[in-house]
Amino acid sequence: MAAATVVAIALVGCGGGGGGSASSGTTGSTTGSTTGGVGSVPGVNISPEAATLTVGGTIVVTGLLADSNSTYVGTANWSWSTSNPSVATISASNDRVTVTGVAPGAAVVTVTETTTHQSKTANITVVAVNTTGGTTGSTTGVTTGTTTGSTTGATTSSTTGSTTSGTTGTTTSGTTGSTTGATTGGATTGTTIPVTGTIFYESDFSKAPGAEWSPTNRSRTPTGARWFLGQFGKGSATLSLANVPAHTKLKVGFTLFIIRTMDGNASAASGFGPDVWTLSLTGNSTPFVTTFSHDNGVFNPTIANNAAFYQAFPDTYSTNSALCGKHPFLTGASEVNTLGYVTNTGLSMTSVYQIVKEFDHTSSSTQIQFSSDQNQTIGDESWGLEHVIVSYE
């Protein structure tokens, strides 16, 4: 057993695991409940505290009641509200809420624990999506807005990696939320990753990956038949890019599938974790290291809701508890249980994250490595990539 959204969060400390799963609720103010009593000196947190998503995009925001030792405490009453439902609506259940972007603008999502009368807020920014698309597959040049093959209004001799003239298939890169729904033969992925800057590379894996990827195996989800690179277990998937124009920063945006029983920050002593996931690239010495969890303790009730099954995302993972992110399972997910994978006991268990990470970088080439150090087989816990965008500034 075992991160379209840009997230910033300031909570620290490893351990714990919150219960409850997202389900439908009402737009506006909603209430929910979880079981358990309030511990001594409890405090309320919200996670993430700030997020940017695209119109139509979603993110899971969680409330957490913890005691003075940062240990999860069950609570009886959660109440959620959105300050601006014309910008962001909510669908709440118990200690978590799914926030959906409706229109560009800003909204504040508030959670109140009504037993202790404590509240916390999350600042939500919604940005417009430019769904012009880009060329997928092996693209080593700027390819936003072009499609392979013959395009009405464009020159029929167009090639991948170059922009052609005409009214169809041409666009400009670098706008917020650009290159979502990348096209291959007219199909769109529908992903929404708010990447800024000049886009250099993009692939949605709806066609076989090019030689820039290693390995190149891909799969289709049982539900929705969505192509993605993977499944992967312990190990890496590497994207090699050359001839990147002069830049000072690289941004890596990607849609990450987390499949089955990932255990987040669970200790090695528990026998289940930690399941550490890393994004790194050559030319930068600071990788993004985190964990994801699907486990609220149902697999091992004797340690439910304690330090075992928190996840570090949207923060970073560290063996130093003072530096390690501590968030309830599924925090920051854009989709929950939509891919069709189930556990060996028949439980639906998947999540999807839209993640953008920025790295200081100046080299004209790089290898971008996505990797996991999980401790169980692919049949029990795995991951994959549905959409990857690389931009530079």
Rosetta blueprint (number, residue, H / E / L):
1 M L
2 A L
3 A L
4 A L
5 T E
6 V E
7 V E
8 A E
9 I L
10 A L
11 L L
12 V L
13 G L
14 C L
15 G L
16 G L
17 G L
18 G L
19 G L
20 G L
21 S L
22 A L
23 S L
24 S L
25 G L
26 T L
27 T L
28 G L
29 S L
30 T E
31 T E
32 G E
33 S L
34 T L
35 T L
36 G L
37 G L
38 V L
39 G L
40 S L
41 V L
42 P L
43 G E
44 V E
45 N E
46 I E
47 S E
48 P L
49 E L
50 A E
51 A E
52 T E
53 L E
54 T E
55 V L
56 G L
57 G L
58 T E
59 I E
60 V E
61 V E
62 T E
63 G E
64 L E
65 L E
66 A E
67 D L
68 S L
69 N L
70 S L
71 T L
72 Y E
73 V L
74 G L
75 T L
76 A L
77 N L
78 W E
79 S E
80 W E
81 S E
82 T E
83 S L
84 N L
85 P L
86 S L
87 V L
88 A E
89 T E
90 I E
91 S E
92 A E
93 S E
94 N L
95 D L
96 R E
97 V E
98 T E
99 V E
100 T E
101 G E
102 V L
103 A L
104 P L
105 G E
106 A E
107 A E
108 V E
109 V E
110 T E
111 V E
112 T E
113 E E
114 T L
115 T L
116 T L
117 H L
118 Q E
119 S E
120 K E
121 T E
122 A E
123 N E
124 I E
125 T E
126 V E
127 V E
128 A L
129 V L
130 N E
131 T L
132 T L
133 G L
134 G E
135 T E
136 T L
137 G L
138 S L
139 T L
140 T L
141 G L
142 V L
143 T L
144 T E
145 G L
146 T L
147 T L
148 T L
149 G L
150 S L
151 T L
152 T L
153 G L
154 A L
155 T L
156 T L
157 S L
158 S L
159 T L
160 T L
161 G L
162 S L
163 T L
164 T L
165 S L
166 G L
167 T L
168 T L
169 G L
170 T L
171 T L
172 T L
173 S L
174 G L
175 T L
176 T L
177 G L
178 S E
179 T L
180 T L
181 G L
182 A L
183 T E
184 T E
185 G L
186 G L
187 A E
188 T E
189 T L
190 G L
191 T L
192 T L
193 I L
194 P L
195 V L
196 T L
197 G L
198 T E
199 I E
200 F E
201 Y E
202 E E
203 S E
204 D L
205 F L
206 S L
207 K L
208 A L
209 P L
210 G L
211 A L
212 E L
213 W E
214 S E
215 P L
216 T L
217 N L
218 R E
219 S E
220 R E
221 T L
222 P L
223 T L
224 G L
225 A L
226 R L
227 W E
228 F E
229 L E
230 G E
231 Q E
232 F E
233 G L
234 K L
235 G E
236 S E
237 A E
238 T E
239 L E
240 S E
241 L E
242 A L
243 N L
244 V L
245 P L
246 A L
247 H L
248 T L
249 K E
250 L E
251 K E
252 V E
253 G E
254 F E
255 T E
256 L E
257 F E
258 I E
259 I E
260 R E
261 T L
262 M L
263 D E
264 G L
265 N L
266 A L
267 S L
268 A H
269 A H
270 S H
271 G L
272 F L
273 G L
274 P L
275 D L
276 V E
277 W E
278 T E
279 L E
280 S E
281 L E
282 T L
283 G L
284 N L
285 S L
286 T L
287 P L
288 F E
289 V E
290 T E
291 T E
292 F L
293 S E
294 H L
295 D L
296 N L
297 G L
298 V L
299 F L
300 N L
301 P H
302 T H
303 I H
304 A L
305 N L
306 N L
307 A L
308 A L
309 F L
310 Y L
311 Q E
312 A L
313 F L
314 P L
315 D L
316 T L
317 Y L
318 S L
319 T L
320 N L
321 S H
322 A H
323 L H
324 C L
325 G L
326 K L
327 H E
328 P L
329 F L
330 L L
331 T L
332 G L
333 A L
334 S L
335 E E
336 V E
337 N L
338 T L
339 L L
340 G L
341 Y L
342 V E
343 T L
344 N L
345 T L
346 G L
347 L L
348 S E
349 M L
350 T E
351 S E
352 V E
353 Y E
354 Q E
355 I E
356 V E
357 K E
358 E E
359 F E
360 D E
361 H L
362 T L
363 S L
364 S L
365 S L
366 T E
367 Q E
368 I E
369 Q E
370 F E
371 S E
372 S E
373 D L
374 Q L
375 N L
376 Q L
377 T L
378 I L
379 G L
380 D L
381 E E
382 S E
383 W E
384 G E
385 L E
386 E E
387 H E
388 V E
389 I E
390 V E
391 S E
392 Y E
393 E L
